[in-house]
C-alpha cells in the first residue's frame, strides 16, 4: 500500500502539470485566454471559388447560350449571387463576432467593415445591370451583353480582393501567439495619461465600445470557466465513486479551488471595470455638458453680433440718407448761388444804361 501510494504521489506531479497546463494565468491576473479557437477560412475560400465560377460563366455565356438570352441569364445569375452573398455575409459576421468574443477587438474592428463590402458591391452591380437592361443604352463600340460582362468582371475582381484581405486577416489571427488586445482596456481610463494617451477621452464612443467588448469577453470567460468547474466537479465525483482512480482527489480539489479563485478574481475585475465605465461615462457627460454650455454661449454671441449688425445697418442707412439730403442741400445752394449771380448781373446791366442816360 505504501508503495502504491508513493507511486501514485510520484506520478502526481507530471499529471498535475498536464492538468494545470490548461489553467495557466496570464500576466496582471488577466482573464483566461487559453481557450482561443481558430477560425476557419473554408467559407471565404468557397465564396471566392463561387465568384470565380460566376466570372467564368459571364465570360463564356456568349459562346454557350444564344445572344438574346445572355442579358437575362447574367441578370438572373447576379440576383442569385446577391442572395448567396447575403447568406455568406451573415456567416462572416458571425465569425467576426466570435473573434470579438475571444478578445481580439482590433481584428474585429478591421473585419467588421470588410465582410460587408462584397454584398454592397454585388448590390451595386445588380442595380447597374438592371438599369442597363431597362434603359438599353446605345454605345457604338459596346453591346449590352459586353456591358453586362464588364460589370460582372468588376464585381468579381472587387469582391475577391476584399475576400483576399479577409482571408489574410483570418490567417494572421490564427497564427497569433499573443494575448487578446482587449486586455489593454483593463487598465483604468482614469489613470494619469501620457502624451500618447491624451486623446482617448475625445472619442467617448470608441471607449464605450471597447469597454463593452471587454465585458463580453469577460462573460465569455465566465461561461468557459463555469463549464470547466462543472467538468471538474463531474471528474471529482467520478474519482470519489471509484476506488482505483489514477489521479489523486487532492489534485482535483486543488484545481477546483484554483478555478473558483480565478472566477472570484474575474468577477471582481468585472465589477471594477463596470465602475470605471460608469466614471468614464460621467466624464463624457460632463464634457458634453461643457460643450453644450460653450454652444449656448456661442449662440448668444451670434445673436448679439446679429443685433449689432442690424444696428450698424440702420446707422449706415441713416448716414446714407443724411448724405443724400446734404447733397441735395448743396445742389440747392449751388442753384441759389447761380440764380443770385444771374440776378446781380441783370441788375448791373440794367443800372449801366440808366447811368448813361443820366449823363
C-alpha positions as CSV (number, residue, x, y, z in Angstrom):
1,X,0.0,0.0,0.0
2,X,2.8,2.4,0.8
3,X,4.5,1.5,-2.5
4,X,1.3,2.2,-4.4
5,X,0.8,5.4,-2.5
6,X,4.3,6.5,-3.3
7,X,3.9,5.6,-6.9
8,X,0.7,7.5,-7.0
9,X,2.3,10.5,-5.5
10,X,5.3,10.1,-7.6
11,X,3.2,10.2,-10.8
12,X,1.1,13.1,-9.5
13,X,3.4,16.0,-10.3
14,X,3.5,15.1,-14.0
15,X,-0.2,14.5,-14.1
16,X,-0.9,17.7,-12.2
17,X,1.4,19.6,-14.6
18,X,-0.6,18.3,-17.5
19,X,-3.9,19.2,-15.8
20,X,-2.7,22.6,-14.8
21,X,-1.4,23.4,-18.3
22,X,-4.9,24.3,-19.2
23,X,-5.2,26.8,-16.4
24,X,-2.1,28.9,-16.8
25,X,-2.9,32.5,-15.9
26,X,-1.6,35.4,-17.9
27,X,0.1,38.5,-16.5
28,X,-1.6,41.0,-14.2
29,X,-4.3,38.4,-13.3
30,X,-6.0,39.0,-16.7
31,X,-9.0,36.8,-17.7
32,X,-8.4,33.4,-19.1
33,X,-7.5,33.3,-22.7
34,X,-6.2,29.8,-23.3
35,X,-9.4,28.6,-25.0
36,X,-9.0,30.7,-28.1
37,X,-10.3,28.9,-31.1
38,X,-9.0,29.1,-34.7
39,X,-11.4,30.5,-37.3
40,X,-11.9,28.5,-40.5
41,X,-11.2,30.1,-43.9
42,X,-13.2,27.4,-45.7
43,X,-16.3,29.7,-46.1
44,X,-14.2,32.5,-47.6
45,X,-12.4,30.2,-50.0
46,X,-15.7,28.6,-51.1
47,X,-17.1,32.1,-51.7
48,X,-14.1,33.0,-53.8
49,X,-14.5,29.8,-55.8
50,X,-18.1,30.7,-56.4
51,X,-17.1,34.2,-57.6
52,X,-14.5,32.8,-60.0
53,X,-17.1,30.4,-61.4
54,X,-19.5,33.3,-61.9
55,X,-16.8,35.2,-63.8
56,X,-16.2,32.2,-66.0
57,X,-19.9,31.9,-66.7
58,X,-20.1,35.6,-67.6
59,X,-17.1,35.3,-69.9
60,X,-18.3,32.1,-71.6
61,X,-22.0,32.9,-71.8
62,X,-22.0,34.2,-75.4
63,X,-20.2,31.1,-76.5
64,X,-22.6,28.6,-74.8
65,X,-26.0,30.3,-75.0
66,X,-27.8,32.3,-77.7
67,X,-27.0,36.0,-77.6
68,X,-30.6,37.0,-76.9
69,X,-30.6,35.0,-73.7
70,X,-27.3,36.3,-72.4
71,X,-28.5,39.5,-70.7
72,X,-31.4,37.8,-68.9
73,X,-29.1,34.9,-67.8
74,X,-26.4,37.3,-66.4
75,X,-29.0,39.4,-64.5
76,X,-30.6,36.3,-63.1
77,X,-27.3,34.9,-62.0
78,X,-26.3,38.2,-60.5
79,X,-29.5,38.3,-58.4
80,X,-28.8,34.7,-57.3
81,X,-25.2,35.8,-56.4
82,X,-26.7,38.7,-54.4
83,X,-28.8,36.3,-52.3
84,X,-25.8,33.9,-51.8
85,X,-23.6,36.8,-50.8
86,X,-26.1,37.9,-48.2
87,X,-26.0,34.4,-46.7
88,X,-22.2,34.3,-46.7
89,X,-22.2,37.8,-45.1
90,X,-24.2,36.5,-42.2
91,X,-21.7,33.7,-41.8
92,X,-18.8,36.1,-41.9
93,X,-20.4,38.5,-39.5
94,X,-20.9,35.6,-37.0
95,X,-17.2,34.7,-37.5
96,X,-16.2,38.3,-36.7
97,X,-18.4,38.3,-33.6
98,X,-16.7,35.1,-32.4
99,X,-13.3,36.8,-32.9
100,X,-14.6,39.8,-30.9
101,X,-15.8,37.5,-28.1
102,X,-12.3,36.0,-28.0
103,X,-11.0,39.4,-27.0
104,X,-9.3,40.5,-30.3
105,X,-11.0,43.8,-30.7
106,X,-8.7,45.3,-33.3
107,X,-9.2,42.3,-35.6
108,X,-13.0,42.5,-35.2
109,X,-13.0,46.2,-36.0
110,X,-10.9,45.6,-39.2
111,X,-13.0,42.7,-40.3
112,X,-16.4,44.3,-39.4
113,X,-16.2,46.6,-42.4
114,X,-14.5,44.2,-44.8
115,X,-17.2,41.5,-44.6
116,X,-19.9,43.9,-45.6
117,X,-18.3,45.2,-48.7
118,X,-18.9,42.1,-51.1
119,X,-22.6,42.4,-50.5
120,X,-22.6,46.1,-51.2
121,X,-20.5,45.6,-54.4
122,X,-22.9,42.9,-55.6
123,X,-25.9,45.1,-54.8
124,X,-24.5,48.0,-56.8
125,X,-23.5,45.7,-59.7
126,X,-27.0,44.2,-59.8
127,X,-28.6,47.7,-59.8
128,X,-26.3,48.8,-62.6
129,X,-27.2,45.6,-64.7
130,X,-30.9,46.2,-64.2
131,X,-30.6,49.8,-65.2
132,X,-28.8,48.8,-68.4
133,X,-31.5,46.2,-69.2
134,X,-34.2,48.8,-68.6
135,X,-32.7,51.7,-70.4
136,X,-30.7,49.8,-73.1
137,X,-28.1,52.5,-73.8
138,X,-26.7,52.6,-77.3
139,X,-22.9,52.6,-77.4
140,X,-21.2,52.3,-80.7
141,X,-18.3,50.0,-79.6
142,X,-20.0,48.1,-76.8
143,X,-23.1,46.0,-76.8
144,X,-25.5,45.4,-73.9
145,X,-24.0,41.9,-73.4
146,X,-20.5,43.4,-73.3
147,X,-21.5,46.0,-70.7
148,X,-23.1,43.3,-68.5
149,X,-20.0,41.2,-68.7
150,X,-17.8,44.1,-67.8
151,X,-19.9,44.8,-64.7
152,X,-19.7,41.1,-63.8
153,X,-15.9,41.2,-64.1
154,X,-15.7,44.3,-62.0
155,X,-17.9,42.8,-59.3
156,X,-15.8,39.6,-59.2
157,X,-12.5,41.4,-59.0
158,X,-13.6,43.8,-56.2
159,X,-15.3,41.1,-54.2
160,X,-12.3,38.7,-54.5
161,X,-9.9,41.5,-53.5
162,X,-11.8,42.2,-50.3
163,X,-12.2,38.5,-49.5
164,X,-8.5,38.0,-50.0
165,X,-7.9,40.7,-47.4
166,X,-10.4,38.9,-45.1
167,X,-8.6,35.6,-45.6
168,X,-5.3,37.3,-44.9
169,X,-6.6,38.7,-41.6
170,X,-8.0,35.4,-40.6
171,X,-4.7,33.7,-41.3
172,X,-3.0,36.3,-39.2
173,X,-5.5,35.8,-36.4
174,X,-5.0,32.0,-36.5
175,X,-1.2,32.4,-36.3
176,X,-1.3,34.9,-33.4
177,X,0.7,33.9,-30.3
178,X,-0.1,36.9,-28.1
179,X,-2.7,38.0,-25.6
180,X,-6.0,39.5,-26.6
181,X,-5.7,43.2,-27.4
182,X,-8.9,43.9,-25.4
183,X,-7.0,43.3,-22.2
184,X,-5.3,46.7,-22.7
185,X,-8.7,48.2,-21.6
186,X,-8.4,46.5,-18.2
187,X,-6.2,49.4,-17.1
188,X,-8.2,52.3,-15.7
189,X,-9.1,55.0,-18.3
190,X,-8.9,57.5,-15.3
191,X,-5.2,57.0,-14.6
192,X,-2.7,59.6,-15.4
193,X,-2.4,59.8,-19.1
194,X,0.8,60.2,-21.1
195,X,1.4,62.3,-24.2
196,X,0.3,59.5,-26.4
197,X,-2.9,58.7,-24.5
198,X,-4.1,62.3,-24.2
199,X,-6.7,61.9,-27.0
200,X,-8.5,58.9,-25.6
201,X,-11.2,61.0,-23.9
202,X,-12.1,62.7,-27.2
203,X,-13.5,59.5,-28.6
204,X,-16.1,58.5,-26.0
205,X,-18.0,56.2,-28.4
206,X,-14.9,54.1,-29.1
207,X,-14.0,53.9,-25.3
208,X,-17.6,52.7,-24.5
209,X,-17.3,50.2,-27.4
210,X,-14.0,48.8,-26.1
211,X,-15.4,48.6,-22.6
212,X,-18.5,46.7,-23.9
213,X,-16.3,44.3,-25.9
214,X,-14.2,43.7,-22.8
215,X,-17.4,43.0,-20.8
216,X,-18.5,40.5,-23.5
217,X,-15.1,38.9,-23.3
218,X,-15.3,38.6,-19.5
219,X,-18.8,37.0,-19.8
220,X,-17.4,34.5,-22.4
221,X,-14.6,33.6,-19.9
222,X,-17.1,33.3,-17.1
223,X,-19.1,30.9,-19.2
224,X,-16.0,28.9,-20.1
225,X,-14.8,28.7,-16.5
226,X,-18.3,27.7,-15.3
227,X,-18.1,24.8,-17.8
228,X,-14.6,23.9,-16.5
229,X,-15.9,23.9,-12.9
230,X,-18.8,21.7,-13.9
231,X,-16.4,19.3,-15.7
232,X,-14.0,19.2,-12.7
233,X,-16.9,18.6,-10.4
234,X,-18.0,15.7,-12.5
235,X,-14.4,14.4,-12.6
236,X,-14.2,14.8,-8.8
237,X,-17.5,12.9,-8.3
238,X,-16.2,10.1,-10.6
239,X,-13.0,9.8,-8.7
240,X,-14.8,9.9,-5.4
241,X,-17.0,7.0,-6.5
242,X,-14.1,5.0,-7.9
243,X,-11.5,3.5,-5.6
244,X,-8.9,2.9,-8.2
245,X,-8.7,6.4,-9.7
246,X,-5.3,7.1,-11.2
247,X,-5.4,10.9,-10.3
248,X,-5.4,11.8,-6.6
249,X,-8.5,13.6,-5.3
250,X,-6.3,16.2,-3.7
251,X,-5.1,17.5,-7.1
252,X,-8.6,17.8,-8.4
253,X,-9.8,19.6,-5.3
254,X,-6.8,21.9,-5.6
255,X,-7.6,22.7,-9.3
256,X,-11.2,23.3,-8.5
257,X,-10.2,25.7,-5.7
258,X,-7.9,27.5,-8.2
259,X,-10.7,27.8,-10.7
260,X,-13.0,29.2,-8.1
261,X,-10.4,31.7,-7.0
262,X,-9.9,32.8,-10.7
263,X,-13.7,33.1,-11.0
264,X,-13.8,35.4,-8.0
265,X,-10.9,37.4,-9.3
266,X,-12.6,37.8,-12.7
267,X,-15.9,38.8,-11.0
268,X,-14.0,41.5,-9.0
269,X,-12.3,42.7,-12.2
270,X,-15.7,42.9,-13.9
271,X,-17.1,45.0,-11.1
272,X,-14.1,47.3,-11.1
273,X,-14.4,47.6,-14.9
274,X,-18.1,48.5,-14.6
275,X,-17.3,51.1,-12.0
276,X,-14.6,52.6,-14.3
277,X,-17.0,52.5,-17.2
278,X,-19.6,54.5,-15.2
279,X,-16.9,57.0,-14.2
280,X,-15.8,57.3,-17.8
281,X,-19.4,57.9,-18.9
282,X,-19.8,60.5,-16.2
283,X,-16.7,62.3,-17.5
284,X,-18.1,62.1,-21.1
285,X,-21.4,63.5,-19.8
286,X,-19.5,66.4,-18.1
287,X,-17.6,67.1,-21.3
288,X,-20.9,67.0,-23.2
289,X,-22.5,69.5,-20.8
290,X,-19.4,71.8,-21.1
291,X,-19.7,71.6,-24.9
292,X,-23.4,72.4,-24.6
293,X,-22.6,75.4,-22.5
294,X,-20.0,76.6,-25.0
295,X,-22.5,76.2,-27.8
296,X,-25.1,78.2,-25.8
297,X,-22.6,81.0,-25.2
298,X,-21.7,80.9,-28.9
299,X,-25.3,81.2,-29.9
300,X,-25.7,84.2,-27.6
301,X,-22.6,85.8,-29.2
302,X,-24.1,85.1,-32.6
303,X,-27.4,86.7,-31.6
304,X,-25.5,89.7,-30.2
305,X,-23.5,90.0,-33.4
306,X,-26.7,89.9,-35.5
307,X,-28.2,92.6,-33.3
308,X,-25.1,94.8,-33.7
309,X,-25.1,94.2,-37.4
310,X,-28.7,95.3,-37.6
311,X,-27.9,98.4,-35.6
312,X,-24.9,99.1,-37.8
313,X,-27.1,98.6,-40.9
314,X,-29.6,101.0,-39.6
315,X,-27.0,103.7,-38.8
316,X,-25.5,103.1,-42.3
317,X,-28.9,103.7,-43.8
318,X,-29.4,106.9,-41.8
319,X,-25.9,108.1,-42.8
320,X,-26.7,107.4,-46.4
321,X,-30.0,109.3,-46.1
322,X,-28.1,112.2,-44.5
323,X,-25.5,112.2,-47.2
324,X,-28.3,112.3,-49.9
325,X,-30.0,115.2,-48.0
326,X,-26.7,117.0,-47.7
327,X,-26.0,116.5,-51.4
328,X,-29.5,117.8,-52.3
329,X,-28.9,120.8,-50.0
330,X,-25.6,121.5,-51.6
331,X,-27.2,121.3,-55.1
332,X,-30.0,123.7,-54.0
333,X,-27.4,126.1,-52.5
334,X,-25.5,125.9,-55.7
335,X,-28.6,126.7,-57.7
336,X,-29.4,129.6,-55.4
337,X,-25.9,131.0,-55.9
338,X,-26.3,130.7,-59.7
339,X,-29.7,132.5,-59.5
340,X,-28.2,135.1,-57.3
341,X,-25.3,135.7,-59.6
342,X,-27.6,135.9,-62.6
343,X,-29.9,138.4,-60.8
344,X,-26.9,140.5,-59.8
345,X,-25.6,140.5,-63.4
346,X,-29.0,141.6,-64.6
347,X,-29.2,144.4,-62.1
348,X,-25.8,145.6,-63.1
349,X,-26.7,145.6,-66.8
350,X,-29.9,147.5,-66.1
351,X,-28.2,150.1,-64.0
352,X,-25.5,150.9,-66.6
353,X,-27.9,152.2,-69.3
354,X,-29.7,154.3,-66.7
355,X,-26.5,155.9,-65.7
356,X,-25.6,156.6,-69.3
357,X,-28.9,158.4,-69.9
358,X,-28.5,160.5,-66.8
359,X,-25.1,161.7,-68.0
